[in-house]
Amino acid sequence: MKKLITVLCLLCIFNSYSQTDEEADKKAIQKVLKKQRIAWSDNNLEEFMEGYWKSDSLKFYGSNGVTHGWENTLDRYKRAYPTEKHTGKLSFRINAITKITDGAYYVLGEYHLKRDVGNADGIFMIIFKKINGEWKIIADTSS
């Protein structure tokens, strides 16, 4: 009986640690998204892009097809949102942050842009991966 109680206690402890790790991961991902929202709303696309993996392997899937690489994605944003009137004020509605495996999550959500040139709304799914201790977006699908 003592062995069973010990095993059950260990399982409870292990489960609470993994839940705590997952909660910490989700909070860290939300922090990245908050920084991006603020940077976007300040018309600072370079700072917004700090949430993305600075790699040629980054993939952005949008209405015009696939953009490969961090620099190309930044250039795409600069073309599509050339002025503060185009970037406007960004808000997110996060519908789910779901663990894929250790060190990787997908985020489903909605974005809303309030701007002078007309408001814009859409949906997104982004993949976060922990790289060198930081959460980075490695793939983004937005429409």
The first five atom37 places (N, CA, C, CB, O) and aatype in JSON, in Angstrom:
{
  "aatype": [12, 11, 11, 10, 9, 16, 19, 10, 4, 10, 10, 4, 9, 13, 2, 15, 18, 15, 5, 16, 3, 6, 6, 0, 3, 11, 11, 0, 9, 5, 11, 19, 10, 11, 11, 5, 1, 9, 0, 17, 15, 3, 2, 2, 10, 6, 6, 13, 12, 6, 7, 18, 17, 11, 15, 3, 15, 10, 11, 13, 18, 7, 15, 2, 7, 19, 16, 8, 7, 17, 6, 2, 16, 10, 3, 1, 18, 11, 1, 0, 18, 14, 16, 6, 11, 8, 16, 7, 11, 10, 15, 13, 1, 9, 2, 0, 9, 16, 11, 9, 16, 3, 7, 0, 18, 18, 19, 10, 7, 6, 18, 8, 10, 11, 1, 3, 19, 7, 2, 0, 3, 7, 9, 13, 12, 9, 9, 13, 11, 11, 9, 2, 7, 6, 17, 11, 9, 9, 0, 3, 16, 15, 15],
  "atom_mask": [
    [1, 1, 1, 1, 1],
    [1, 1, 1, 1, 1],
    [1, 1, 1, 1, 1],
    [1, 1, 1, 1, 1],
    [1, 1, 1, 1, 1],
    [1, 1, 1, 1, 1],
    [1, 1, 1, 1, 1],
    [1, 1, 1, 1, 1],
    [1, 1, 1, 1, 1],
    [1, 1, 1, 1, 1],
    [1, 1, 1, 1, 1],
    [1, 1, 1, 1, 1],
    [1, 1, 1, 1, 1],
    [1, 1, 1, 1, 1],
    [1, 1, 1, 1, 1],
    [1, 1, 1, 1, 1],
    [1, 1, 1, 1, 1],
    [1, 1, 1, 1, 1],
    [1, 1, 1, 1, 1],
    [1, 1, 1, 1, 1],
    [1, 1, 1, 1, 1],
    [1, 1, 1, 1, 1],
    [1, 1, 1, 1, 1],
    [1, 1, 1, 1, 1],
    [1, 1, 1, 1, 1],
    [1, 1, 1, 1, 1],
    [1, 1, 1, 1, 1],
    [1, 1, 1, 1, 1],
    [1, 1, 1, 1, 1],
    [1, 1, 1, 1, 1],
    [1, 1, 1, 1, 1],
    [1, 1, 1, 1, 1],
    [1, 1, 1, 1, 1],
    [1, 1, 1, 1, 1],
    [1, 1, 1, 1, 1],
    [1, 1, 1, 1, 1],
    [1, 1, 1, 1, 1],
    [1, 1, 1, 1, 1],
    [1, 1, 1, 1, 1],
    [1, 1, 1, 1, 1],
    [1, 1, 1, 1, 1],
    [1, 1, 1, 1, 1],
    [1, 1, 1, 1, 1],
    [1, 1, 1, 1, 1],
    [1, 1, 1, 1, 1],
    [1, 1, 1, 1, 1],
    [1, 1, 1, 1, 1],
    [1, 1, 1, 1, 1],
    [1, 1, 1, 1, 1],
    [1, 1, 1, 1, 1],
    [1, 1, 1, 0, 1],
    [1, 1, 1, 1, 1],
    [1, 1, 1, 1, 1],
    [1, 1, 1, 1, 1],
    [1, 1, 1, 1, 1],
    [1, 1, 1, 1, 1],
    [1, 1, 1, 1, 1],
    [1, 1, 1, 1, 1],
    [1, 1, 1, 1, 1],
    [1, 1, 1, 1, 1],
    [1, 1, 1, 1, 1],
    [1, 1, 1, 0, 1],
    [1, 1, 1, 1, 1],
    [1, 1, 1, 1, 1],
    [1, 1, 1, 0, 1],
    [1, 1, 1, 1, 1],
    [1, 1, 1, 1, 1],
    [1, 1, 1, 1, 1],
    [1, 1, 1, 0, 1],
    [1, 1, 1, 1, 1],
    [1, 1, 1, 1, 1],
    [1, 1, 1, 1, 1],
    [1, 1, 1, 1, 1],
    [1, 1, 1, 1, 1],
    [1, 1, 1, 1, 1],
    [1, 1, 1, 1, 1],
    [1, 1, 1, 1, 1],
    [1, 1, 1, 1, 1],
    [1, 1, 1, 1, 1],
    [1, 1, 1, 1, 1],
    [1, 1, 1, 1, 1],
    [1, 1, 1, 1, 1],
    [1, 1, 1, 1, 1],
    [1, 1, 1, 1, 1],
    [1, 1, 1, 1, 1],
    [1, 1, 1, 1, 1],
    [1, 1, 1, 1, 1],
    [1, 1, 1, 0, 1],
    [1, 1, 1, 1, 1],
    [1, 1, 1, 1, 1],
    [1, 1, 1, 1, 1],
    [1, 1, 1, 1, 1],
    [1, 1, 1, 1, 1],
    [1, 1, 1, 1, 1],
    [1, 1, 1, 1, 1],
    [1, 1, 1, 1, 1],
    [1, 1, 1, 1, 1],
    [1, 1, 1, 1, 1],
    [1, 1, 1, 1, 1],
    [1, 1, 1, 1, 1],
    [1, 1, 1, 1, 1],
    [1, 1, 1, 1, 1],
    [1, 1, 1, 0, 1],
    [1, 1, 1, 1, 1],
    [1, 1, 1, 1, 1],
    [1, 1, 1, 1, 1],
    [1, 1, 1, 1, 1],
    [1, 1, 1, 1, 1],
    [1, 1, 1, 0, 1],
    [1, 1, 1, 1, 1],
    [1, 1, 1, 1, 1],
    [1, 1, 1, 1, 1],
    [1, 1, 1, 1, 1],
    [1, 1, 1, 1, 1],
    [1, 1, 1, 1, 1],
    [1, 1, 1, 1, 1],
    [1, 1, 1, 1, 1],
    [1, 1, 1, 0, 1],
    [1, 1, 1, 1, 1],
    [1, 1, 1, 1, 1],
    [1, 1, 1, 1, 1],
    [1, 1, 1, 0, 1],
    [1, 1, 1, 1, 1],
    [1, 1, 1, 1, 1],
    [1, 1, 1, 1, 1],
    [1, 1, 1, 1, 1],
    [1, 1, 1, 1, 1],
    [1, 1, 1, 1, 1],
    [1, 1, 1, 1, 1],
    [1, 1, 1, 1, 1],
    [1, 1, 1, 1, 1],
    [1, 1, 1, 1, 1],
    [1, 1, 1, 0, 1],
    [1, 1, 1, 1, 1],
    [1, 1, 1, 1, 1],
    [1, 1, 1, 1, 1],
    [1, 1, 1, 1, 1],
    [1, 1, 1, 1, 1],
    [1, 1, 1, 1, 1],
    [1, 1, 1, 1, 1],
    [1, 1, 1, 1, 1],
    [1, 1, 1, 1, 1],
    [1, 1, 1, 1, 1]
  ],
  "atom_positions": [
    [[0.83, -1.19, 0.0], [0.0, 0.0, 0.0], [0.87, 1.26, 0.0], [-0.94, 0.0, 1.21], [0.56, 2.22, -0.7]],
    [[1.96, 1.24, 0.78], [2.85, 2.41, 0.83], [3.47, 2.66, -0.54], [3.94, 2.21, 1.88], [3.65, 3.81, -0.95]],
    [[3.81, 1.57, -1.26], [4.39, 1.73, -2.6], [3.38, 2.37, -3.55], [4.85, 0.35, -3.15], [3.74, 3.24, -4.34]],
    [[2.14, 1.95, -3.47], [1.09, 2.51, -4.32], [0.9, 4.0, -4.03], [-0.24, 1.76, -4.11], [0.78, 4.8, -4.96]],
    [[0.88, 4.37, -2.77], [0.73, 5.77, -2.4], [1.93, 6.58, -2.88], [0.57, 5.92, -0.86], [1.77, 7.69, -3.37]],
    [[3.12, 6.01, -2.75], [4.33, 6.7, -3.23], [4.27, 6.91, -4.73], [5.58, 5.89, -2.86], [4.57, 8.0, -5.22]],
    [[3.88, 5.88, -5.47], [3.77, 5.99, -6.93], [2.73, 7.04, -7.31], [3.4, 4.62, -7.56], [2.98, 7.87, -8.18]],
    [[1.59, 7.02, -6.66], [0.54, 8.01, -6.95], [1.02, 9.43, -6.64], [-0.72, 7.7, -6.14], [0.74, 10.35, -7.41]],
    [[1.72, 9.6, -5.55], [2.26, 10.92, -5.21], [3.25, 11.4, -6.26], [2.93, 10.89, -3.82], [3.23, 12.56, -6.67]],
    [[4.12, 10.49, -6.7], [5.1, 10.86, -7.73], [4.41, 11.23, -9.04], [6.09, 9.7, -7.97], [4.81, 12.19, -9.7]],
    [[3.38, 10.48, -9.4], [2.63, 10.81, -10.62], [1.97, 12.18, -10.52], [1.57, 9.75, -10.9], [1.98, 12.95, -11.48]],
    [[1.42, 12.48, -9.36], [0.8, 13.8, -9.15], [1.82, 14.91, -9.25], [0.1, 13.86, -7.79], [1.57, 15.95, -9.86]],
    [[2.97, 14.71, -8.65], [4.04, 15.72, -8.7], [4.51, 15.91, -10.13], [5.23, 15.31, -7.79], [4.65, 17.04, -10.59]],
    [[4.75, 14.79, -10.85], [5.21, 14.88, -12.24], [4.18, 15.61, -13.09], [5.48, 13.47, -12.81], [4.53, 16.47, -13.9]],
    [[2.91, 15.26, -12.91], [1.84, 15.89, -13.68], [1.76, 17.38, -13.4], [0.49, 15.23, -13.37], [1.57, 18.17, -14.33]],
    [[1.9, 17.79, -12.15], [1.83, 19.22, -11.83], [3.02, 19.97, -12.41], [1.77, 19.43, -10.31], [2.88, 21.11, -12.85]],
    [[4.22, 19.34, -12.43], [5.38, 20.0, -13.04], [5.17, 20.17, -14.53], [6.66, 19.2, -12.78], [5.49, 21.23, -15.07]],
    [[4.64, 19.15, -15.23], [4.48, 19.3, -16.67], [3.39, 20.31, -16.98], [4.15, 17.94, -17.31], [3.5, 21.03, -17.98]],
    [[2.34, 20.39, -16.17], [1.33, 21.42, -16.38], [1.93, 22.81, -16.16], [0.12, 21.2, -15.43], [1.64, 23.75, -16.9]],
    [[2.77, 22.92, -15.15], [3.42, 24.19, -14.87], [4.32, 24.6, -16.04], [4.22, 24.12, -13.57], [4.34, 25.76, -16.44]],
    [[5.08, 23.64, -16.58], [5.94, 23.92, -17.73], [5.1, 24.39, -18.91], [6.76, 22.68, -18.12], [5.46, 25.36, -19.58]],
    [[4.0, 23.71, -19.17], [3.14, 24.08, -20.3], [2.53, 25.46, -20.07], [2.02, 23.03, -20.5], [2.44, 26.26, -21.0]],
    [[2.11, 25.75, -18.85], [1.57, 27.07, -18.55], [2.63, 28.15, -18.76], [1.04, 27.12, -17.12], [2.34, 29.22, -19.29]],
    [[3.86, 27.87, -18.34], [4.96, 28.82, -18.52], [5.25, 29.03, -20.0], [6.23, 28.33, -17.8], [5.49, 30.15, -20.44]],
    [[5.22, 27.95, -20.77], [5.43, 28.07, -22.23], [4.36, 28.97, -22.85], [5.4, 26.67, -22.9], [4.67, 29.85, -23.64]],
    [[3.12, 28.73, -22.48], [2.0, 29.51, -23.05], [2.12, 30.98, -22.67], [0.65, 28.95, -22.57], [1.85, 31.86, -23.49]],
    [[2.52, 31.26, -21.45], [2.7, 32.66, -21.03], [3.83, 33.31, -21.8], [2.98, 32.74, -19.51], [3.73, 34.47, -22.19]],
    [[4.91, 32.57, -22.03], [6.04, 33.11, -22.8], [5.62, 33.39, -24.25], [7.23, 32.14, -22.77], [6.03, 34.4, -24.82]],
    [[4.83, 32.51, -24.82], [4.33, 32.72, -26.19], [3.41, 33.93, -26.24], [3.59, 31.46, -26.71], [3.49, 34.74, -27.16]],
    [[2.54, 34.06, -25.25], [1.65, 35.23, -25.19], [2.46, 36.52, -25.05], [0.65, 35.09, -24.02], [2.07, 37.56, -25.58]],
    [[3.57, 36.45, -24.35], [4.43, 37.63, -24.2], [5.01, 38.04, -25.55], [5.57, 37.35, -23.19], [5.08, 39.23, -25.87]],
    [[5.43, 37.06, -26.35], [5.94, 37.36, -27.7], [4.84, 38.03, -28.53], [6.44, 36.07, -28.41], [5.09, 39.02, -29.21]],
    [[3.64, 37.48, -28.46], [2.52, 38.04, -29.23], [2.18, 39.46, -28.76], [1.28, 37.13, -29.1], [1.85, 40.32, -29.58]],
    [[2.26, 39.7, -27.48], [1.99, 41.05, -26.96], [3.02, 42.04, -27.49], [1.99, 41.05, -25.41], [2.67, 43.14, -27.92]],
    [[4.3, 41.64, -27.46], [5.36, 42.52, -27.98], [5.14, 42.79, -29.47], [6.75, 41.88, -27.76], [5.35, 43.91, -29.94]],
    [[4.71, 41.77, -30.19], [4.43, 41.97, -31.62], [3.26, 42.94, -31.82], [4.13, 40.63, -32.3], [3.32, 43.81, -32.68]],
    [[2.22, 42.77, -31.03], [1.04, 43.65, -31.15], [1.43, 45.1, -30.91], [-0.06, 43.23, -30.16], [1.01, 46.0, -31.65]],
    [[2.24, 45.32, -29.89], [2.66, 46.69, -29.56], [3.55, 47.25, -30.67], [3.41, 46.72, -28.21], [3.38, 48.39, -31.09]],
    [[4.5, 46.45, -31.14], [5.41, 46.91, -32.2], [4.63, 47.24, -33.47], [6.48, 45.84, -32.5], [4.88, 48.26, -34.11]],
    [[3.69, 46.38, -33.83], [2.89, 46.62, -35.04], [2.11, 47.93, -34.9], [1.92, 45.44, -35.3], [2.09, 48.76, -35.81]],
    [[1.48, 48.09, -33.75], [0.66, 49.28, -33.51], [1.5, 50.55, -33.45], [-0.13, 49.12, -32.22], [0.97, 51.65, -33.62]],
    [[2.8, 50.41, -33.2], [3.74, 51.54, -33.25], [4.37, 51.7, -34.63], [4.84, 51.37, -32.2], [5.29, 52.5, -34.81]],
    [[3.87, 50.94, -35.61], [4.39, 50.96, -36.98], [5.88, 50.58, -37.03], [4.18, 52.35, -37.6], [6.64, 51.13, -37.83]],
    [[6.28, 49.67, -36.18], [7.67, 49.23, -36.11], [7.74, 47.77, -36.6], [8.24, 49.36, -34.65], [7.75, 46.84, -35.8]],
    [[7.79, 47.61, -37.92], [7.75, 46.27, -38.49], [9.0, 45.46, -38.17], [7.58, 46.37, -39.99], [8.93, 44.23, -38.04]],
    [[10.15, 46.13, -38.05], [11.37, 45.4, -37.7], [11.25, 44.79, -36.3], [12.6, 46.34, -37.76], [11.63, 43.64, -36.09]],
    [[10.71, 45.55, -35.36], [10.5, 45.03, -34.01], [9.43, 43.93, -34.01], [10.1, 46.17, -33.04], [9.56, 42.93, -33.31]],
    [[8.39, 44.12, -34.79], [7.35, 43.09, -34.95], [7.97, 41.77, -35.41], [6.27, 43.55, -35.95], [7.6, 40.7, -34.93]],
    [[8.91, 41.86, -36.33], [9.55, 40.67, -36.9], [10.48, 39.96, -35.92], [10.32, 41.05, -38.15], [10.91, 38.83, -36.19]],
    [[10.8, 40.58, -34.8], [11.65, 39.92, -33.81], [10.99, 38.67, -33.23], [11.99, 40.9, -32.67], [11.66, 37.81, -32.68]],
    [[9.67, 38.58, -33.37], [8.97, 37.38, -32.93], [9.14, 36.2, -33.86], [0.0, 0.0, 0.0], [8.79, 35.07, -33.52]],
    [[9.68, 36.46, -35.04], [9.87, 35.41, -36.05], [11.29, 34.86, -36.0], [9.55, 35.95, -37.45], [12.22, 35.54, -35.58]],
    [[11.43, 33.62, -36.44], [12.72, 32.96, -36.55], [13.52, 33.65, -37.63], [12.55, 31.45, -36.86], [13.08, 33.71, -38.78]],
    [[14.67, 34.15, -37.3], [15.5, 34.87, -38.26], [16.3, 33.85, -39.06], [16.46, 35.9, -37.53], [17.48, 33.6, -38.81]],
    [[15.61, 33.27, -40.04], [16.17, 32.16, -40.82], [15.58, 32.18, -42.22], [15.9, 30.8, -40.12], [14.47, 32.65, -42.44]],
    [[16.35, 31.64, -43.16], [15.83, 31.46, -44.52], [14.77, 30.37, -44.56], [16.97, 31.13, -45.48], [14.06, 30.24, -45.55]],
    [[14.66, 29.58, -43.49], [13.68, 28.49, -43.43], [12.31, 28.94, -42.9], [14.22, 27.38, -42.56], [11.37, 28.15, -42.9]],
    [[12.2, 30.19, -42.43], [10.9, 30.72, -42.02], [9.95, 30.66, -43.21], [11.03, 32.18, -41.48], [10.33, 30.94, -44.34]],
    [[8.69, 30.3, -42.93], [7.68, 30.26, -43.99], [6.47, 31.09, -43.57], [7.26, 28.8, -44.31], [5.95, 30.95, -42.47]],
    [[6.03, 31.95, -44.5], [4.81, 32.73, -44.3], [3.86, 32.39, -45.44], [5.12, 34.28, -44.25], [4.2, 32.56, -46.61]],
    [[2.67, 31.89, -45.09], [1.67, 31.54, -46.08], [0.57, 32.59, -46.03], [1.09, 30.1, -45.83], [-0.12, 32.72, -45.02]],
    [[0.42, 33.33, -47.13], [-0.6, 34.36, -47.19], [-1.41, 34.25, -48.46], [0.0, 0.0, 0.0], [-1.29, 33.27, -49.21]],
    [[-2.23, 35.24, -48.72], [-3.11, 35.2, -49.88], [-2.35, 35.22, -51.21], [-4.08, 36.37, -49.83], [-2.89, 34.82, -52.24]],
    [[-1.1, 35.69, -51.19], [-0.3, 35.73, -52.41], [0.68, 34.55, -52.52], [0.47, 37.03, -52.48], [1.6, 34.58, -53.34]],
    [[0.48, 33.53, -51.7], [1.34, 32.36, -51.76], [2.31, 32.3, -50.6], [0.0, 0.0, 0.0], [2.09, 32.89, -49.54]],
    [[3.4, 31.57, -50.81], [4.37, 31.32, -49.75], [5.54, 32.28, -49.88], [4.87, 29.86, -49.8], [6.08, 32.49, -50.97]],
    [[5.92, 32.87, -48.75], [7.13, 33.68, -48.67], [8.12, 32.91, -47.82], [6.85, 35.12, -48.06], [7.79, 32.47, -46.72]],
    [[9.34, 32.74, -48.34], [10.37, 31.99, -47.63], [11.4, 32.96, -47.05], [11.06, 30.97, -48.57], [11.87, 33.85, -47.76]],
    [[11.73, 32.8, -45.79], [12.81, 33.55, -45.19], [12.37, 34.79, -44.43], [0.0, 0.0, 0.0], [11.35, 35.42, -44.74]],
    [[13.18, 35.13, -43.41], [12.89, 36.27, -42.55], [12.94, 37.59, -43.32], [13.88, 36.31, -41.4], [12.01, 38.39, -43.23]],
    [[14.0, 37.82, -44.08], [14.14, 39.08, -44.83], [13.01, 39.25, -45.84], [15.5, 39.13, -45.56], [12.45, 40.34, -45.96]],
    [[12.68, 38.18, -46.56], [11.6, 38.25, -47.54], [10.25, 38.53, -46.88], [11.52, 36.96, -48.33], [9.42, 39.24, -47.43]],
    [[10.05, 37.96, -45.68], [8.81, 38.21, -44.96], [8.73, 39.66, -44.5], [8.69, 37.26, -43.74], [7.68, 40.3, -44.6]],
    [[9.85, 40.19, -44.01], [9.88, 41.61, -43.63], [9.6, 42.49, -44.85], [11.25, 41.98, -43.0], [8.81, 43.43, -44.76]],
    [[10.23, 42.19, -45.97], [9.99, 42.96, -47.2], [8.53, 42.89, -47.62], [10.9, 42.45, -48.34], [7.96, 43.89, -48.07]],
    [[7.92, 41.72, -47.49], [6.5, 41.55, -47.83], [5.64, 42.45, -46.96], [6.07, 40.08, -47.67], [4.73, 43.12, -47.45]],
    [[5.91, 42.46, -45.64], [5.16, 43.32, -44.74], [5.35, 44.8, -45.11], [5.58, 43.08, -43.29], [4.39, 45.57, -45.1]],
    [[6.57, 45.18, -45.43], [6.83, 46.59, -45.77], [6.07, 47.01, -47.03], [8.33, 46.82, -45.96], [5.59, 48.14, -47.12]],
    [[5.97, 46.11, -48.0], [5.23, 46.43, -49.23], [3.73, 46.51, -48.96], [5.5, 45.37, -50.32], [3.05, 47.41, -49.45]],
    [[3.23, 45.58, -48.17], [1.79, 45.51, -47.92], [1.3, 46.57, -46.93], [1.43, 44.14, -47.4], [0.14, 46.97, -46.96]],
    [[2.21, 47.03, -46.06], [1.85, 47.99, -45.01], [2.88, 49.12, -45.0], [1.77, 47.29, -43.6], [3.69, 49.22, -44.08]],
    [[2.86, 49.97, -46.04], [3.95, 50.95, -46.21], [3.93, 52.13, -45.24], [3.9, 51.47, -47.58], [4.96, 52.78, -45.06]],
    [[2.8, 52.42, -44.62], [2.72, 53.59, -43.74], [1.96, 53.24, -42.46], [2.04, 54.77, -44.46], [1.36, 52.17, -42.35]],
    [[2.02, 54.15, -41.51], [1.29, 53.98, -40.25], [-0.22, 53.88, -40.5], [1.59, 55.14, -39.3], [-0.93, 53.22, -39.73]],
    [[-0.7, 54.52, -41.55], [-2.13, 54.43, -41.88], [-2.5, 53.0, -42.28], [-2.48, 55.41, -43.01], [-3.65, 52.58, -42.11]],
    [[-1.52, 52.26, -42.82], [-1.77, 50.89, -43.24], [-1.6, 49.88, -42.1], [-0.84, 50.52, -44.37], [-2.33, 48.89, -42.03]],
    [[-0.66, 50.14, -41.21], [-0.49, 49.2, -40.1], [-1.59, 49.38, -39.06], [0.89, 49.39, -39.44], [-2.12, 48.39, -38.55]],
    [[-1.94, 50.61, -38.76], [-3.02, 50.86, -37.81], [-2.73, 50.3, -36.43], [0.0, 0.0, 0.0], [-1.58, 50.18, -36.03]],
    [[-3.79, 49.96, -35.72], [-3.69, 49.4, -34.37], [-4.13, 47.94, -34.43], [-4.57, 50.22, -33.34], [-5.23, 47.63, -34.88]],
    [[-3.25, 47.07, -33.97], [-3.48, 45.63, -34.03], [-4.03, 45.1, -32.71], [-2.19, 44.9, -34.39], [-3.58, 45.48, -31.64]],
    [[-5.0, 44.22, -32.82], [-5.43, 43.44, -31.66], [-5.59, 41.99, -32.1], [-6.77, 44.01, -31.06], [-5.86, 41.69, -33.26]],
    [[-5.43, 41.09, -31.13], [-5.55, 39.66, -31.36], [-6.67, 39.1, -30.51], [-4.22, 38.94, -31.06], [-6.98, 39.61, -29.44]],
    [[-7.25, 38.06, -31.0], [-8.07, 37.18, -30.17], [-7.43, 35.8, -30.31], [-9.61, 37.18, -30.61], [-7.48, 35.19, -31.38]],
    [[-6.84, 35.33, -29.24], [-6.19, 34.02, -29.26], [-7.25, 32.97, -28.91], [-4.97, 33.97, -28.26], [-7.82, 33.0, -27.82]],
    [[-7.49, 32.06, -29.83], [-8.51, 31.02, -29.61], [-7.93, 29.75, -29.01], [-9.2, 30.69, -30.91], [-8.62, 29.03, -28.3]],
    [[-6.66, 29.47, -29.29], [-6.04, 28.26, -28.74], [-4.52, 28.36, -28.84], [-6.54, 27.0, -29.47], [-3.98, 28.85, -29.84]],
    [[-3.85, 27.9, -27.81], [-2.41, 27.67, -27.83], [-2.26, 26.21, -27.45], [-1.6, 28.64, -26.84], [-2.54, 25.81, -26.31]],
    [[-1.81, 25.4, -28.41], [-1.81, 23.96, -28.23], [-0.42, 23.38, -28.42], [-2.79, 23.31, -29.21], [0.27, 23.67, -29.4]],
    [[-0.02, 22.56, -27.48], [1.29, 21.93, -27.53], [1.3, 20.86, -28.63], [1.66, 21.31, -26.16], [0.4, 20.03, -28.71]],
    [[2.33, 20.91, -29.47], [2.53, 19.89, -30.48], [3.45, 18.8, -29.92], [3.13, 20.5, -31.79], [3.15, 17.61, -29.98]],
    [[4.55, 19.26, -29.36], [5.55, 18.4, -28.73], [6.39, 19.29, -27.83], [6.43, 17.64, -29.79], [6.19, 20.5, -27.82]],
    [[7.32, 18.74, -27.08], [8.18, 19.58, -26.27], [8.87, 20.61, -27.15], [9.23, 18.72, -25.5], [9.52, 20.26, -28.14]],
    [[8.72, 21.87, -26.8], [9.39, 22.94, -27.55], [8.67, 23.4, -28.79], [0.0, 0.0, 0.0], [9.25, 24.13, -29.6]],
    [[7.4, 23.01, -28.97], [6.65, 23.45, -30.15], [5.15, 23.54, -29.83], [6.88, 22.49, -31.34], [4.57, 22.65, -29.21]],
    [[4.55, 24.65, -30.28], [3.12, 24.89, -30.09], [2.54, 25.49, -31.36], [2.86, 25.83, -28.87], [3.26, 26.11, -32.15]],
    [[1.24, 25.3, -31.56], [0.56, 26.08, -32.59], [-0.45, 27.0, -31.91], [-0.14, 25.16, -33.62], [-1.03, 26.67, -30.87]],
    [[-0.64, 28.15, -32.53], [-1.55, 29.17, -32.0], [-2.59, 29.47, -33.07], [-0.78, 30.47, -31.57], [-2.23, 29.78, -34.21]],
    [[-3.85, 29.37, -32.71], [-4.96, 29.74, -33.59], [-5.56, 31.03, -33.07], [-6.04, 28.6, -33.67], [-5.77, 31.18, -31.87]],
    [[-5.84, 31.95, -33.98], [-6.41, 33.2, -33.52], [-6.98, 34.05, -34.63], [0.0, 0.0, 0.0], [-7.03, 33.65, -35.8]],
    [[-7.41, 35.22, -34.22], [-7.98, 36.21, -35.13], [-7.21, 37.51, -34.92], [-9.51, 36.41, -34.88], [-6.82, 37.84, -33.8]],
    [[-7.0, 38.24, -36.0], [-6.39, 39.56, -35.87], [-7.38, 40.61, -36.35], [-5.06, 39.64, -36.68], [-8.23, 40.36, -37.2]],
    [[-7.24, 41.78, -35.77], [-8.11, 42.91, -36.12], [-7.22, 44.14, -36.23], [-9.26, 43.13, -35.04], [-6.47, 44.47, -35.31]],
    [[-7.31, 44.81, -37.38], [-6.57, 46.05, -37.6], [-7.56, 47.2, -37.68], [-5.7, 45.98, -38.89], [-8.45, 47.21, -38.54]],
    [[-7.41, 48.15, -36.79], [-8.21, 49.38, -36.85], [-7.29, 50.42, -37.49], [-8.73, 49.84, -35.42], [-6.25, 50.75, -36.94]],
    [[-7.71, 50.93, -38.67], [-6.8, 51.83, -39.39], [-7.56, 52.82, -40.26], [-5.85, 51.02, -40.25], [-8.73, 52.63, -40.58]],
    [[-6.85, 53.88, -40.62], [-7.44, 54.97, -41.41], [-7.82, 54.53, -42.82], [-6.47, 56.11, -41.48], [-8.79, 55.06, -43.37]],
    [[-7.09, 53.6, -43.4], [-7.36, 53.18, -44.78], [-8.42, 52.09, -44.84], [-6.07, 52.69, -45.44], [-8.64, 51.51, -45.91]],
    [[-9.06, 51.8, -43.74], [-10.08, 50.76, -43.67], [-9.63, 49.63, -42.76], [0.0, 0.0, 0.0], [-8.49, 49.17, -42.84]],
    [[-10.52, 49.21, -41.92], [-10.2, 48.15, -40.98], [-10.0, 46.83, -41.72], [-11.3, 48.0, -39.93], [-10.52, 46.64, -42.82]],
    [[-9.25, 45.93, -41.12], [-9.02, 44.62, -41.69], [-9.09, 43.57, -40.58], [-7.65, 44.56, -42.43], [-8.63, 43.79, -39.46]],
    [[-9.66, 42.44, -40.93], [-9.79, 41.34, -39.99], [-9.39, 40.05, -40.69], [-11.24, 41.24, -39.42], [-9.52, 39.93, -41.91]],
    [[-8.92, 39.11, -39.92], [-8.57, 37.82, -40.5], [-8.26, 36.79, -39.43], [0.0, 0.0, 0.0], [-8.41, 37.04, -38.23]],
    [[-7.83, 35.65, -39.9], [-7.49, 34.55, -39.0], [-6.04, 34.14, -39.25], [-8.45, 33.34, -39.2], [-5.46, 34.44, -40.29]],
    [[-5.48, 33.43, -38.27], [-4.11, 32.97, -38.44], [-3.88, 31.67, -37.67], [-3.12, 34.04, -37.97], [-4.58, 31.36, -36.71]],
    [[-2.9, 30.94, -38.13], [-2.33, 29.83, -37.39], [-0.82, 29.98, -37.48], [-2.82, 28.43, -37.94], [-0.25, 30.03, -38.57]],
    [[-0.19, 30.07, -36.33], [1.26, 30.2, -36.31], [1.86, 29.05, -35.5], [1.69, 31.58, -35.72], [1.27, 28.55, -34.55]],
    [[3.06, 28.67, -35.91], [3.8, 27.61, -35.23], [4.97, 28.26, -34.5], [4.29, 26.51, -36.24], [5.8, 28.92, -35.1]],
    [[5.01, 28.05, -33.2], [6.12, 28.53, -32.37], [7.04, 27.36, -32.05], [5.59, 29.18, -31.06], [6.59, 26.24, -31.8]],
    [[8.33, 27.64, -32.07], [9.33, 26.66, -31.67], [10.31, 27.36, -30.74], [10.05, 26.04, -32.9], [10.67, 28.52, -30.96]],
    [[10.75, 26.66, -29.72], [11.74, 27.22, -28.81], [13.12, 26.99, -29.42], [11.64, 26.58, -27.38], [13.56, 25.86, -29.58]],
    [[13.78, 28.1, -29.76], [15.08, 28.06, -30.41], [16.05, 28.86, -29.56], [15.0, 28.62, -31.88], [15.83, 30.04, -29.29]],
    [[17.13, 28.22, -29.15], [18.14, 28.86, -28.3], [17.5, 29.55, -27.09], [18.94, 29.88, -29.12], [17.9, 30.65, -26.71]],
    [[16.5, 28.9, -26.5], [15.86, 29.41, -25.29], [14.81, 30.48, -25.52], [0.0, 0.0, 0.0], [14.25, 31.0, -24.56]],
    [[14.51, 30.81, -26.79], [13.51, 31.83, -27.1], [12.4, 31.24, -27.97], [14.16, 33.05, -27.81], [12.66, 30.4, -28.83]],
    [[11.17, 31.69, -27.74], [10.05, 31.27, -28.56], [10.02, 32.11, -29.83], [8.72, 31.39, -27.78], [9.96, 33.33, -29.78]],
    [[10.05, 31.42, -30.98], [10.05, 32.1, -32.27], [9.0, 31.47, -33.18], [11.44, 32.03, -32.94], [8.75, 30.27, -33.12]],
    [[8.39, 32.29, -34.01], [7.45, 31.8, -35.01], [8.28, 31.24, -36.16], [6.47, 32.94, -35.5], [9.13, 31.92, -36.73]],
    [[8.02, 29.96, -36.5], [8.74, 29.34, -37.61], [7.87, 29.2, -38.85], [9.26, 27.97, -37.19], [8.38, 29.01, -39.96]],
    [[6.54, 29.31, -38.67], [5.62, 29.26, -39.8], [4.37, 30.06, -39.42], [5.25, 27.78, -40.18], [3.92, 30.03, -38.28]],
    [[3.84, 30.77, -40.42], [2.69, 31.65, -40.2], [1.76, 31.5, -41.4], [3.13, 33.16, -40.02], [2.17, 31.63, -42.55]],
    [[0.52, 31.21, -41.1], [-0.53, 31.18, -42.13], [-1.57, 32.2, -41.72], [-1.16, 29.74, -42.31], [-2.23, 32.05, -40.69]],
    [[-1.71, 33.25, -42.52], [-2.67, 34.31, -42.2], [-3.53, 34.59, -43.41], [-1.95, 35.59, -41.74], [-3.06, 34.56, -44.55]],
    [[-4.8, 34.87, -43.16], [-5.68, 35.25, -44.26], [-6.72, 36.23, -43.77], [-6.37, 34.01, -44.89], [-7.57, 36.68, -44.54]]
  ]
}
